[in-house]
């Protein structure tokens, strides 16, 4: 019996520049039906959802969707006994590895048949999986193949800009980044919007929020310290940003 909850694995080293994480979410069969809060992270996910673990190996096709980058939180219904497997792509890699525009999928959860027809065959193969481990292996094999020959590589300057944003957790000035790249802020805005699906300033806010969230979950409960370390002007600014992006207060994220 699988333990309920969220499990995350780091990607293989050779995919670490483009895949943020492999993950699994199991809703306990005894859980009361409810809503699960999904927080923005600037990424695009391919998600395989089995409505009931007992359907594995019986020929029932799972629901396979692409979830674009989110500008704010979302509340998603999770049925008891359901299991979701996901591969979370770093900003800038959705077009290369999935063949979808993250800009067109921003804030959307779209079945692969409607946005990435090439993945329908994967969905059909997943229906024959004998176990969750088999499904995870098929999913990783698909990405190994796609990683070997990506359809569209990000522009070099956009990839560099996104790397700067991610490595600094959003604490980089767009004017300075544009000067470093030798382009205008308007061009930088357009490049990141096309490749990552969100505007650079919003992506920076989301990355800063994710860094703060990591500190909170890591045991640093001093909100003023987290706020200053992550680049917020003060604790009040931090609280406002968290409420806007997550829908709850900073302490509410830990409940």
Helices and strands as residue ranges (DSSP letters): E 5-9, G 13-15, E 19-26, E 34-38, E 44-50, G 53-55, E 63-67, E 74-78, E 83-89, H 94-98, E 109-111, H 112-115, G 117-119, H 120-126, H 132-148, H 156-167, H 174-181, H 185-196, H 200-217, H 223-229, H 235-246, G 251-254
